[in-house]
């Protein structure tokens, strides 16, 4: 059993202000996995004060960019060396199937490498050529660190969410207070160990598992200069309001209800196999999951039948079993919410093709949901408009390409999506018409060199690559 009885504050393991440790239990069978200290407002105050002192003191901020790159490269190497341990911890805590947590490790490497490459090529200081050759003014443009960053992440993909903020913020010279979910206390405690071993200077990082109230204390703290948040749209609106009141920089990666458009010329067998991963990754507890499947009427029955076969073939059970594809929901309340949505779909008049609100037989001890497929869904139904965050897919018919684009865009969200076609150029043409931050063609994986983020209620700002690195900097112009 793993225990973290101290908090990692400003590069040191420190006694928490709150007595007692939180039990971390398996969502598969309720067994005790470990115990961990939880941060309170007093711990946030200490972490922010230390971050403020480290930033203002300039030990890390004034470290040359190449040296910062070297430290973060060392951290990434340590993470790679411990990839199996990380995958095991996340599977145990979250209930994420082992295939998913293992498959995510190379993605973390690509994410980090894209940031490191961007930092090496970044225009930290540039002298502009005057637009008027006769002008005596010369402009020197610098990209400087924002200051103290409050990074707040969700539980569903903790390492990816953490490193997508930590790495660029630190590369830019900021100090960071990372607020993580209580459910992820063990994997994020291990993250803190790796950060400690990487040799960051000046105590620039704190890692605090904490509840929602403590999180609000952090984002409201006057010592914080920027908030970087990933989570629900509801929480994002609250954070945006706080940032607006205090004129803090803010970036938000929020919810999604992404559409997968299957064009009439697509190979249906290939598409439904690809959607097994694009739509049901991480037990469906993913903001980028393509859970609205848009199918042409002339091939609608074929799509529904193919998805039915795929879903019914999935093994549901212990995330530690290598054959498991779908594990349990992370918490009991999350399980109940998904089951309520399934019951709602039936009430709304959608056709239940497979699955249902019942708990899978033999898995009653865990937070399990039966993977579910609805057909004959109208896009106005709540199961088509609201983020369910579980293994529930809806298939919506469309008449022609314009109708497909209209339905795909008829959502308050705009985070991700996909297009399937025998013609890559045709798929690209349709993808350009969809109002969403990321679109994959024929199941392509997400790239980390390009920016990632959402339109509409799916967020503000972008992560990954040079664009993501830039969000942790401020422009300064010096004229000579």
N, C-alpha and C positions, 0 to 999 in steps of 0.2 A: 504494500500500500504506500502511495506517495503522499508526503506531507510537506506543505509550504507554510510554516508557522510565522514567517516574516514577510514583509512587503519590500519590494525592490524600489527604493526611492533614491534618486540621484546617484545611481551607481553603487549603492550599498544596501545590504539586507538589513532592514530596520524593524524594530518592534512596532506592531500596529497599535493604533489608538483604541481600537475596539477589542474587547476580550472575547475569547472563544474562537473556534474554527468552524467553517462551513463544511458539512459533509457533502462530498461530490459522489453521486450515485449513478450507476449505469442505467440508461433509459431502456436497456434490453431486459434486465431482470431485477433492477433495484439494488444490486449488490454495491457495497461500499468500495469506491475506487481510491479515495484519498480524502484528505482534509486540507483546507487552505484558509489563511487569514483573509479578511475582507477589509477594504479601506472605508473610512468614514470621512466626513468633511475635514477633520483635523489633519488627516493624512494628505488630503488634496492640498490643503494650505501649505503643508511642509514641502510637497512635491513642486508646487508652483513657485514657492519662494526660492527653492533650490534651482529650478529651471531659470527663473529670472536672474538669479545671481550668476549662474554659469553663462547665460547669454550675455549679460551686461559686462561680465569679466572678460569675455572674448576668447577664452582658451580654445574652444572648439570653433567658434564663429570665425576667428582669424587664422585658423589652421588652413594652409593652402588647399584648394580643391583637390589636387592630386593626392594629398595625404588623406583627406576624408574619403576619397574613392578607395584607397588602399585598405582603410579600416573596414568599410562596408563590404569590400570584396572578401576580406577575411571572415566577416560575419556570415556572408553567403556560403563560403566554403565550409564553415562549421555546421551550418544548417544542412548542407548537402551530405556531410558525413553522418548526420543524425536523422536522415530522412525517414528511415524505417521506424525509429522511435517516435518521431512526430506523427507519422501516419497512424501508429498504434494508439497514441494518446487521444487524437481527435476522434478516431473510430469509437474508442471506449467512452469518452465524454459525451459526444454528440449523437452517437448511434449511426453515424455515417458509415455506409458499407466500406469494407476494407479496399475494394477495388477502386473506389472513388478517392479515398484519402491517399492511397499509394500513387494513383494516376496523377494526382495534383502536385506531387513533389517536383517533377521536371518542369511543370508550369511555374512554380516558385522560382526555379533557377532562371527560366526565360524572363520572367518579370524583373528579377533583380538585374540580370545582365543588360536588359534594355535601359534601365535607369542608370547603371554604371556607364554604359556607352554614351548615353545622353550627357552625363556629367562631364565626361572626358572631352566632349565636343561642344559643350555649352559656351555661349558667349558671356562669360562672367563679367568681362569688361571690354567694351568696343569703342573705338573712335569713329564717329560718323563723318562721312565725306559731305561737306556742305552742299546743299542744293544750289546755292549761288556761289560759283567759283570766286567771285570777288568779295565774298563775305569774310570778315576778319574773325568770326566766331567759330570756334571748334568745340564740338559737343562730345564729351566722354560719357558713355552710358554704362552704368554698372547694374548688375543683378545681385542684390544683397538679401540676406535672410530676413524673413518676416519677424521672427522673435521667438516667443514661447508658443508652441503649438499644442493644443488639446486635441488629441486623436481619439475618437470614440468609435468603437467597432462593435458589430453584432456577433452573435454566437455561431452562426451557421457555417462560416468558413474562416475561422479565427486567424490562422497563420497568413493566409492570402490577404485578408483585410488589414492585418497588422503591418505586414511588410510593404503593402502598397502605399502606406502612409509614412511609416518609420524611415524607409530607405530614402525616398526623395527629400523628406524633411531634414534628415541628418546630412545628406549630401549637400544640401543648400546651406548648412551651417546653423540650423535652428536647434533649440532645445525642445524636448518632447515629453509630455505627460500622456501616456497611453492608458486609456480607460477600457478595460475588457469586461466581459460578462462573467458573473459568478460561475456559470456552468463551465466556463473554459479556464478555470483557475489553475488546473494542472498543466495543460499544454502551454498556457501563457506564462506560468512560472518557469517552465523549461525554456521558453523564448527569452525570458529575462536572464537565465543562466548563460545562454549563448551570447547575448548582448554583452554581458559582463566579461566573458572570455574573449570577445573580439577586441577589447582594449579601447573603448570609447573614452575620450578625454573629458575631464572636467565635470563628470557626473551629469551628463546632459540628458539622460533618459530615466524615467520612472515608469513602472508597469503596475497599475492598480486595478485589481478586480473589485468591482463595486456595484451597488444597486443603482436604480434609476435616480433616486433622490440625490445620491452622491454625485452621479454623473451631471445632474443639473447644476450642482454647486460648482463643479469644474468648469463647465462651459460658461457659467455666469461670472466666473472669477475675474476681477479686474486686472490680474496679472497675466491673463491669456491674451495673445495678439491674434491668433487664428484658430478656428475650429475646423477640423476635418472629420466628417461624420459619414458613416455608412450605417443604414438601418431603415426603419419604416418611414413612409411618407409623413405619417402623423407626427412622429418624433422630429422629423426633419423640419416640419413647419414650425414647431416650437423652438427649435434651435435657431432657425432663420430669424424668428422674431427677436430672440435674445441678441443675436449678432447685430441685427438692425438697430436695436436700441443702443447698443454699445459701440457701434461702428467697427465691429471686428471683421476681419476677413473670414470668409466661410466657404467651404466646399462641401457639397452634399451628394452622396450616391445613395439613391432611395429605391423605392419598390418598382415592380414591373409586372406587366401582364402581357408578355410578349407573344406575338403571332408568328406562326410558321406558315408561309404561303406555299402550298403545293400547286405548281402550275400544271395545266393539262398534259404537257409533254413529259413530265417527270416520270422516272422509273419508280413506281409506287413501293416496290419491295425495298429498294435502296433507301427511299425517303423514310419509311416507317422504321427501318432498322436504325437509321441515323437519329430519328426522334427519340428512340429509346434512351439515348444519351443526352440529346439537347433538351428534352422535355422532362426527364426523370432523374437527372443528375442530383446527387446529394439528397436522395429520398424526396425530391421535389421541393426541398427547402432551399431554394436558390432564387435570387432576384432576377437572374437572366433566363430562367427556365421558360422554354417556349410551350406554354400550356394552352394556348388557343391555336388549334390546328384548322387552317382554312383550306377546304377541299373543293375542287370544281364539281358542280352537280353531276356532270356526266361520269365522274369517277368516284363519286362520294361513297357509294357502298363498298367499293374496293379499298378505299382508304380506311373506312371504319373497320372492315373485316381484318385488314392487315394490322391495325393498331390493337384490335382485340386479341389477336394471336400473340402479338409481342407482349402485351401486358399480362396475359394469362400464363406466359412462359416464365415470368420473372420469379425468382426465388425470394421470398420474404422471410427474414429471420435474423439470427445472430449476426451482427456486423463483423464479428471475428471469423465467421465461416467464409472461406474463399469463394464459395459458390453463391453467397448472398448478393443480390443486386439492390434490394430495398431493405433498409433497417428501420428501426423505430423512430418516431418523432422525438425531439430532444426532451420535451417535458409533457406531463399529463395534460396541461391546459392546451398545449399546441395540438396534441392528439384529438382532444375534444372539439377544438375549433374546426379542424379539418373534417371530422365526422359530421359536425353541424352543417358545413357547406355541402357535403354529399347529400344529406337529407334535404337541404334546401333545393338542390338541383332537381330532385324528384318532385318536390312541391311546385317548382316553377314549370314543370311539364317537360323537362328534358328526358330523353330516353336513356335509361340506365343500360348500357351495353354489357358491362362487366364490372365487378366490384360491388361496392355498397358501403353503408355506414357500419356494418358489423366488423368487430375485431377479428383478425385472422385466427382460425381455430388453432389452439395450442400455444398461442402467444399472448394470452390474457395478462400475464404478469408485466409485460412491457408496454411501451407507449405506441403500439402498432396501429397502423391504418391499412385497410385493404386497398391496393392500387385500383383506381376507378376510372372508367371511360364513359363519358356522356356523348350521345349523338343527338341530332335534330335540335341543336342549340341555337337560339337567337342571340345575337351579340348584345342585346339589351338586358339579358338575364344577368343577375348578380354573379352567377358562377362564371360568366364570361367577362365581367367588368372588374371584379374584386380579386385581389391577390390572395389565393388560398394558402400557399406555402406548404404544399404537400403533394403526394402523388396522384393528382386528379387532373385529367385532361378533358377538354371539350372540343368537339369537332363541329365546325360551322360551315355550312354550304355557301358557295358564292356562284353568281351567274356568269360573270366575265372578269377580265383583268381589272377593269376600273372598279368593279364591285369589290374585288378582293382587296385592292388598295384602300378603298373607302372603309371597309370593315377593319382592316389592320390598323388604320389611323383613328378609328372610332374608339378611343380609350383615353383616359386621363394620363396614362403612363406612356413612356417612350424610352425604355432602357435598351431593349435588345429585340431580336427577331431573326427570322430566317426565310430564305427563298430556295425552293427546290425546282430544278428544271434540267432538261437534257441540254439546253443551250446556256453556257456560262454568260454570254453577252446578254441574252434575254433576261436571265436572272439578275444581272447587274442593273439592267434598265428598270426592273421592278423595284429592286432594292433602293435605288436612288429616289423613289417616290414615297418610301415609307418613312414616316416622321419618328425616327428612333435613333438613339445614339450609336448603336452597333447593329449591323446586319451580317449574318453569315450566309454564304452561298454554298449549297449542297453539303452542309454539315461541317464546314471549315471551322477550325478552332479559333478562339479569340487571339489576336495578335497583341503583343505587348509593346511594340514600338509606336503604334498609333494610339491616339487618345481614346479613353473609355469613360463613358458617363451617359447621362440621360437628358432627353428632351422633357418638356412639360413637368408633370409631377414626379418624374423619376430623378430629378436632381438639378444641381447647379455646379458647374465646373467639370473638370476632367482629371483622370488619373492616367498613369503609364507614360513611359517614354519622356521625351523632351518637354511635351506639353504638361504632363503631370509634374515633372520637376519644377517647371516654371511657376506653378501655382504656390510654391513655398518660397517665392522670392518677391521682392519689391524692386521696382525700377528707381534708379537715382541717376539724374542727369547733371553733370558738372560741365559748365561752359567756361572755356578758356579764351 
